[in-house]
């Protein structure tokens, strides 16, 4: 079984313990630096196009933390993110 990570975040810390326990292999593509220096730009464009297809097909879903915050709770959201307790992205919803 494989796990794929796609990110546009330049600095990223991941706890890979769950992947190790499940015996997963991990494939990561760092895209920003090669694109900035025009290195294999076409190949990276193809990767992004394939990623867009996966997203459009619903095959790629973001990992969202179960705790949701309103805009007035942005401080609490930031604390949860910094605490290491959040699993995935922390959502701050704007009521509309």
N, CA and C of each residue as an Amber inpcrd file, in Angstrom:
protein
   288
   0.8460000  -1.1730000   0.0000000   0.0000000   0.0000000   0.0000000
   0.8930000   1.2380000   0.0000000   0.4780000   2.2720000  -0.7260000
   1.2420000   3.5070000  -0.8230000   0.4730000   4.6660000  -0.2100000
   1.2150000   5.6200000   0.2730000   0.6320000   6.8880000   0.7270000
   1.2950000   7.9830000  -0.0760000   0.5180000   8.9330000  -0.5440000
   1.0590000  10.0420000  -1.3170000   0.7740000  11.3390000  -0.5910000
   1.7640000  12.2120000  -0.5670000   1.6040000  13.5180000   0.0460000
   1.8240000  14.5560000  -1.0430000   0.8510000  15.4440000  -1.1990000
   0.9860000  16.5650000  -2.1250000   0.7920000  17.8320000  -1.3080000
   1.7370000  18.7430000  -1.3900000   1.6290000  19.9610000  -0.6040000
   2.2800000  21.1240000  -1.3320000   1.7630000  22.2980000  -1.0770000
   2.4040000  23.5060000  -1.5700000   3.0680000  24.2490000  -0.4140000
   3.0670000  23.6310000   0.7560000   3.6770000  24.2230000   1.9410000
   5.1810000  24.0260000   1.8610000   5.9330000  25.0970000   2.0300000
   7.3810000  24.9840000   1.9000000   8.0340000  24.3860000   3.1470000
   7.4860000  24.6540000   4.3120000   7.9900000  24.0570000   5.5480000
   6.8830000  23.1950000   6.1200000   7.1570000  21.9170000   6.2870000
   6.1210000  20.9900000   6.7050000   6.7240000  19.9510000   7.6260000
   6.0880000  19.7370000   8.7720000   6.5070000  18.6850000   9.6870000
   5.3810000  17.6760000   9.7640000   5.7020000  16.4100000   9.5130000
   4.7080000  15.3420000   9.5640000   5.1480000  14.2760000  10.5460000
   4.2140000  13.7680000  11.3190000   4.4700000  12.6000000  12.1500000
   4.1260000  11.3870000  11.2990000   5.1350000  10.6640000  10.8680000
   4.9380000   9.5250000   9.9800000   4.7580000   8.2080000  10.7320000
   4.6040000   8.2760000  12.0380000   4.4460000   7.0710000  12.8510000
   3.3040000   6.1790000  12.3630000   2.0990000   6.7290000  12.1100000
   1.0180000   5.8580000  11.6250000   1.3710000   5.1470000  10.3150000
   2.0730000   5.8250000   9.4190000   2.4770000   5.2020000   8.1560000
   3.4640000   4.0700000   8.4100000   4.3970000   4.2760000   9.3410000
   5.3650000   3.2280000   9.6750000   4.6640000   2.0120000  10.2750000
   3.7310000   2.2370000  11.1980000   3.0250000   1.1350000  11.8460000
   2.2160000   0.3110000  10.8530000   1.7150000   0.9510000   9.8070000
   0.9110000   0.2490000   8.8100000   1.7610000  -0.2990000   7.6670000
   3.0580000  -0.0590000   7.7160000   3.9510000  -0.5630000   6.6780000
   3.7430000   0.1130000   5.3310000   3.3340000   1.3720000   5.3430000
   3.0870000   2.0950000   4.1030000   4.3830000   2.6270000   3.5220000
   4.4280000   2.7230000   2.2140000   5.5400000   3.4400000   1.5910000
   5.0420000   4.8410000   1.2620000   5.9180000   5.7850000   1.3850000
   5.5450000   7.1830000   1.2500000   6.2900000   7.7980000   0.0670000
   5.5450000   8.4650000  -0.8050000   6.1250000   9.1390000  -1.9610000
   5.7740000  10.6150000  -1.8650000   6.7780000  11.4500000  -1.8360000
   6.5650000  12.8910000  -1.6930000   7.2010000  13.5930000  -2.8860000
   6.4910000  14.5610000  -3.4340000   7.0160000  15.3540000  -4.5350000
   7.1660000  16.7930000  -4.0580000   8.3860000  17.2980000  -4.0720000
   8.6410000  18.6940000  -3.7430000   8.6530000  19.4660000  -5.0580000
   7.7060000  20.3670000  -5.2290000   7.5220000  20.9740000  -6.5380000
   8.0010000  22.4150000  -6.6410000   8.0590000  23.1320000  -5.5590000
   8.2880000  24.5670000  -5.6540000   9.6770000  24.9220000  -6.1940000
  10.7240000  24.3590000  -5.6340000  12.0840000  24.7320000  -6.0370000
  12.3420000  24.4200000  -7.5160000  12.0370000  23.2030000  -7.9990000
  12.2690000  22.9480000  -9.4300000  11.4650000  23.8860000 -10.3330000
  10.2580000  24.2290000  -9.9320000   9.4470000  25.1150000 -10.7570000
  10.0180000  26.5340000 -10.7800000  10.5370000  26.9910000  -9.6360000
  11.1250000  28.3250000  -9.5820000  12.3480000  28.4420000 -10.4890000
  13.0890000  27.3470000 -10.6060000  14.3110000  27.3580000 -11.4070000
  14.1000000  26.7510000 -12.7930000  12.8230000  26.6030000 -13.1740000
  12.4580000  26.1100000 -14.5080000  13.1090000  24.7600000 -14.8170000
  13.1710000  23.8980000 -13.8230000  13.7530000  22.5640000 -13.9760000
  12.6220000  21.5570000 -14.1390000  12.5210000  20.9490000 -15.3060000
  11.4870000  19.9480000 -15.6000000  10.0830000  20.5030000 -15.3570000
   9.8730000  21.7320000 -15.7570000   8.5940000  22.4040000 -15.5370000
   7.4270000  21.6300000 -16.1610000   7.6190000  21.0570000 -17.3460000
   6.5560000  20.3030000 -18.0110000   6.1640000  19.0750000 -17.1970000
   7.1530000  18.3970000 -16.6420000   6.8710000  17.1990000 -15.8360000
   6.0760000  17.5730000 -14.5930000   6.4280000  18.6780000 -13.9580000
   5.7000000  19.1160000 -12.7740000   4.2990000  19.5920000 -13.1390000
   4.1550000  20.2030000 -14.3230000   2.8320000  20.5820000 -14.7990000
   1.9500000  19.3700000 -14.9930000   2.5220000  18.2780000 -15.4980000
   1.7640000  17.0340000 -15.6790000   1.3330000  16.4560000 -14.3280000
   2.2120000  16.5400000 -13.3470000   1.8660000  16.0600000 -12.0000000
   0.7100000  16.8710000 -11.4320000   0.7830000  18.1910000 -11.5720000
  -0.3020000  19.0400000 -11.0670000  -1.6020000  18.7800000 -11.8180000
  -1.5310000  18.5300000 -13.1200000  -2.7330000  18.2280000 -13.9070000
  -3.3680000  16.9200000 -13.4200000  -2.5400000  15.9140000 -13.1450000
  -3.0520000  14.6370000 -12.6360000  -3.6690000  14.8340000 -11.2540000
  -3.0350000  15.6380000 -10.4270000  -3.5690000  15.9380000  -9.0980000
  -4.9390000  16.6100000  -9.2190000  -5.0680000  17.5420000 -10.1630000
  -6.3560000  18.2110000 -10.3880000  -7.4200000  17.2060000 -10.8050000
  -7.0520000  16.2300000 -11.6410000  -8.0010000  15.1830000 -12.0500000
  -8.4720000  14.3800000 -10.8430000  -7.5430000  14.0300000  -9.9590000
  -7.8960000  13.2610000  -8.7620000  -8.8420000  14.0470000  -7.8580000
  -8.5640000  15.3350000  -7.6980000  -9.4160000  16.1930000  -6.8740000
 -10.8030000  16.2870000  -7.4960000 -10.8660000  16.5290000  -8.8030000
 -12.1450000  16.6520000  -9.4920000 -12.9550000  15.3570000  -9.4150000
 -12.2810000  14.2220000  -9.4020000 -12.9560000  12.9160000  -9.3380000
 -13.3590000  12.5510000  -7.9120000 -12.9670000  13.3650000  -6.9450000
 -13.2990000  13.0710000  -5.5550000 -12.4190000  12.0100000  -4.9210000
 -11.3100000  11.6690000  -5.5820000 -10.4150000  10.6230000  -5.0780000
  -9.4220000  11.1450000  -4.0510000  -9.3410000  12.4560000  -3.9180000
  -8.4140000  13.0600000  -2.9780000  -9.2090000  13.9650000  -2.0570000
  -9.1710000  13.6500000  -0.7860000  -9.9330000  14.4280000   0.1750000
  -8.9960000  14.9920000   1.2390000  -9.1840000  16.2430000   1.5970000
  -8.3140000  16.8190000   2.6280000  -8.5990000  16.2000000   3.9910000
  -7.5680000  16.0980000   4.7950000  -7.7190000  15.6250000   6.1640000
  -8.0160000  16.8360000   7.0320000  -9.2260000  16.8750000   7.5830000
  -9.6720000  18.0100000   8.3880000  -9.8380000  17.5840000   9.8350000
  -9.3430000  18.3950000  10.7420000  -9.5100000  18.1420000  12.1660000
 -10.9930000  18.1520000  12.5090000 -11.3900000  17.3160000  13.4480000
 -12.8110000  17.2050000  13.8100000 -13.3500000  18.4370000  14.5220000
 -12.4910000  19.2110000  15.1510000 -12.9290000  20.4050000  15.8670000
 -13.0300000  21.5740000  14.9010000 -14.2010000  22.2040000  14.8580000
 -14.4200000  23.3660000  13.9920000 -14.5170000  24.6200000  14.8500000
 -14.1140000  25.7280000  14.2990000 -14.1350000  26.9910000  15.0290000
 -14.8380000  28.0460000  14.1940000 -15.5210000  28.9630000  14.8780000
 -16.0710000  30.1380000  14.2240000 -15.0030000  31.2130000  14.1740000
 -15.2500000  32.2370000  13.3780000 -14.2630000  33.2970000  13.2190000
 -13.9190000  33.9650000  14.5530000 -14.9010000  34.0520000  15.4510000
 -14.6480000  34.6650000  16.7540000 -13.7570000  33.7830000  17.6390000
 -13.5160000  32.5310000  17.2130000 -12.6820000  31.6010000  17.9860000
 -11.3290000  31.3590000  17.3130000 -10.8960000  32.2730000  16.4700000
  -9.6670000  32.0650000  15.7270000  -8.4680000  31.8570000  16.6590000
  -8.4670000  32.5000000  17.8180000  -7.3880000  32.2920000  18.7900000
  -7.3420000  30.8550000  19.2830000  -8.5210000  30.2890000  19.5610000
  -8.5950000  28.8840000  19.9960000  -8.1450000  27.9460000  18.8730000
  -8.5120000  28.2870000  17.6400000  -8.1040000  27.4670000  16.4940000
  -6.5810000  27.4590000  16.3730000  -5.9800000  28.6270000  16.5360000
  -4.5260000  28.7410000  16.4570000  -3.8620000  27.9400000  17.5760000
  -4.4310000  27.9900000  18.7780000  -3.8940000  27.2130000  19.8960000
  -3.9700000  25.7180000  19.6090000  -5.0990000  25.2620000  19.0420000
  -5.2370000  23.8340000  18.7230000  -4.2010000  23.4280000  17.6840000
  -4.0270000  24.2470000  16.6860000  -3.0470000  23.9400000  15.6530000
  -1.6470000  23.8470000  16.2440000  -1.2870000  24.7910000  17.0920000
   0.0440000  24.8150000  17.6890000   0.2700000  23.7600000  18.7520000
  -0.8200000  23.2180000  19.3140000  -0.7000000  22.2390000  20.3950000
  -0.2760000  20.8610000  19.9160000  -0.4160000  20.6110000  18.6230000
  -0.1110000  19.2860000  18.1040000  -1.2630000  18.3140000  18.2500000
  -2.3800000  18.7540000  18.8080000  -3.5440000  17.8790000  18.9840000
  -4.3910000  17.7640000  17.7240000  -4.2810000  18.7290000  16.8410000
  -5.1010000  18.7220000  15.6280000  -4.6400000  17.6150000  14.6910000
  -5.5960000  16.9180000  14.1270000  -5.3010000  15.8920000  13.1320000
  -5.7760000  16.4300000  11.7880000  -4.8700000  16.9310000  10.9840000
  -5.2310000  17.5310000   9.7070000  -5.3210000  19.0390000   9.8210000
  -6.0060000  19.6250000   8.8840000  -6.1540000  21.0800000   8.8400000
  -7.2180000  21.5310000   9.8290000  -6.9800000  22.6580000  10.4580000
  -7.9530000  23.2450000  11.3930000  -8.8520000  24.1990000  10.5880000
 -10.1530000  24.0160000  10.7370000 -11.1110000  24.8030000   9.9710000
 -11.6780000  25.9370000  10.8090000 -11.6090000  27.1440000  10.2430000
 -12.2570000  28.3170000  10.8210000 -13.3400000  28.7190000   9.8310000
 -14.5910000  28.5760000  10.2480000 -15.7260000  28.8480000   9.3520000
 -16.2750000  30.2440000   9.5970000 -16.5620000  30.9220000   8.5240000
 -17.1830000  32.2470000   8.5900000 -18.6660000  32.0400000   8.3570000
 -19.4520000  32.3760000   9.3540000 -20.9150000  32.2640000   9.2040000
 -21.3800000  33.2770000   8.1920000 -22.2800000  32.8780000   7.3080000
 -22.6960000  33.8070000   6.2940000 -24.1250000  33.9300000   6.0940000
